[in-house]
């Protein structure tokens, strides 16, 4: 019981918020480790968080196959969650994602860095939803 | 109308039988609420529910109000004797998630490999109710359910009649990210459920020393329980959801500390729930 590392309070509260939302929500820590996604996200990502578990950035960026709208592979640097993480600024975009259930879906994503203070980014939160091409 | 409560389980997280927990008990949450006209509501379906079910008489409809679906609050359901009586009418009220109904969520715990029998194969006539947003009534008791701060969809319940009101918030971390002293009541998790009740059964899993390493686990320290009760102006505070590692002597120390925090001139001092305890109100 004593060995569990304490997450930053902002991440804890972000997870609490996500667990209350019907909007698909994904949370990563400051180094990009996926630390949580909610029930609403499970149907889009194709697997429950309990089954998928936490994973490093290189894990989720490859397991969830992301593509630009023209079908070219999307790098971490150009995806909204990657921009929020690497450049520490909000980002929004549309993309294709093939979930762990093998289904390809078009998504709109808005990602925001979580600053606990002016200089301390403790992670990112990304909200996403399925969209039609004109919605992007 | 008045209430008579009997505590059948008040331990948090996991059952804790053994010599160190004899006085307060090791069964997980379950509280029987009787009205003076014979009505019955059951709060939570922890392991305490098994013993309650074994001594229930009559064959009328039963209503279980479940706060949330962590196992310590539903573990007793599968061994609740009325579940195994053909045609017995059971109503289970509780929180849906943002995506799934209460029935879908409970069915997961009531099916292989976690349990050998499918929920649909049980002989009782079971109806699941996602709790409504507005208050509702069962047997003359007004019931209000609100989401409170705890991981996953979790409810607090307020039961009231024309003569008494009680609140049941067994799993609750109202201080997560906030200072209760600084908040307006409408920003305090659970406040509307507990405000001005005669009796509050509230989470008190941790000591003040333990809490800092357990932030976000969804539970209160003794200081949080007392402060929450004071902010809500409750009449009596009953400390509930005892930590599984807390011995009887340890709970005595928690109660002593709660009394210090409560103050001498503030009415009834807090007590700790124990199995077999009965409480009457008004």
Interface residues (C-beta under 8 A of the other chain):
Chain A: X1 X2 X6 X7 X9 X12 X13 X15 X16 X19 X20 X21 X22 X38 X39 X40 X42 X43
Chain B: X97 X98 X99 X100 X147 X149 X151 X152 X153 X176 X177 X213 X215 X216 X245
